């Protein structure tokens, strides 16, 4: 009988571990400045992070990479950190705990604690991390191969972040993000920060959007005002 109960407990713990998910958007509670916002977006296996001033949208930093969860360990493997190329390829190991919509992270080396509050879910269809796959240039589709140089777009139900990087050299090319909405076949991005062009903070970019067989067909005007046609595919 004791063995039976032990097996039941193990199965419950295993189920809880595998059902644990961070998918969605989380905002860091502790910051050096009251005006500074740090928001992290999660898909099943990838994260992107941005820090900017809430009042002006002034860009501070961005990062991204893959992550994994065990019963109590949370591990990040950085592909990019705008503040330091040396961070690329490194790992951070945290003890983590989720209580309702609050995430507690404790750095195993310094014992510093971070507190994050969930501000968005990831329940909508096709909410995930996307990678640009093809672009229409010079009257033809140019396939962008899987190389260290890539542009990613992370979506939760209401938030997005774009991240351009080289995961081999650690070179950071830029990041923007904010909130997005969907109106029929129109995908609208309301810019809350933009590392390359801060004057666009508050602007909205609209694109015609169609997703079919795992490919996101996307066309409209870019941040430079140029008409673009792109195809994005699921990344992680």
ABEGO torsion letter per residue (X at the ends): XAAAAAAAAAAAAAAAAAABBABEBBBBABBABAABBBBBBBBAABBBBBBBBAAAGBBABBBBEBBBBBAABBBBBBABBAABAAABGBBBBBBBBBBEABBBBBBAAAGBBBBBBBABBBABBGBBBBBBABBBBGGBBBBBBBBABBBBBBBBAABBBBBBBBAAAGBBAEBBEEBBBBBEABBBBBBABBAABAAABGBBBBBBBBBBGGBBBBBEBBAAGBBBBBBBBBAX
